[in-house]
Amino acid sequence: MKHTNITTVKDFIITGFPGLPPEYYGPVSVLLLLIFLSIVVGNAFVLAVIIYERTLHKPTYLIFFHLAMTDILFGIVTLPKIIAIYWWNDMISPFGACFTQMYFVHSLGAIHSLILLIMALDRFVAIWFPFRYPVMITNKVVSIAGSLCWVLTFIRMTGVVLHALSLPYCNLNVITQCYCDHISITQLGCGENVAYVKTVSLVIALVNLLVPLTFIIFSYFSIIIAVLKMSHTERRHKVLSTCAPQIFITCLYYVPRCFVYISHNFGFSMSTDARIVITMMYSLIPAVVNPIIYCFKTKDIKEALMQRFKNRKVSIAIQFDHKQNVN
């Protein structure tokens, strides 16, 4: 079929997991729904705890607040459509809706990466410059830095999407993925500029991934060196217990992505289903696991929750005793 230089595609068809047998559609949709609820409820709980617990109004927890926001929004942007594919066989995505989803998918990913960078720098300053930390890292500084991450990334990604929109889309409209992303959409484009648009987007993606990752690795490597130099075992344990959850969160986000990029560039071939499954895992698992890490591996949040629980038990006991005395 001959390609033209005019966009003729009105809708895209999203296949989801192309090799999935129909008898598994029901269980997969239920699993995805449970994942969606876990992401929304878990991260909303973290947001609520940070907002209402005044003892957590600190720079570190403002960073957690931004991370939880990106996780919730990413789940809302991607999962309802994936669930609809297997629940109602709704595989059609309008042209504009697909590009809008692509915009938010890549924007939220870039914002998450930058917030992880801020988190690493926060720990770096806290360990290496503890006396200057209260001056250098304040709620205002973190709020401004976090806001700039959101605003500047949304502006920058507007250019990426408009660049992809400059391609004509004709004849091909099947997206072999669970949601609309830049690679899946632009490979359906036609005309002479497809390779150029892909190259530009690849460079931007690598910058978004590798530049923050380089600074993050440097920060945590410096922290590890600082910990090894500490003479007091108790202080060393305290530093490690503070940084370990953040390092784990960072690894959850970056390690699978780096594996996909490295395997792709070094010619390691994987099936389409495997690629989609890995993409979904590194996109969704961190968003599910992060609230657990925040609540059970972060000392201040754990203590705040325990104190709330104890106060609640005392309040219930007092009310019960009061009723008994009245009767």
Summary of the structure (lengths in Angstrom):
residues: 327
radius of gyration: 23.1
end to end distance: 86.2
largest distance: 87.6
contacts: 992
relative contact order: 0.14
helix: 78%
strand: 3%
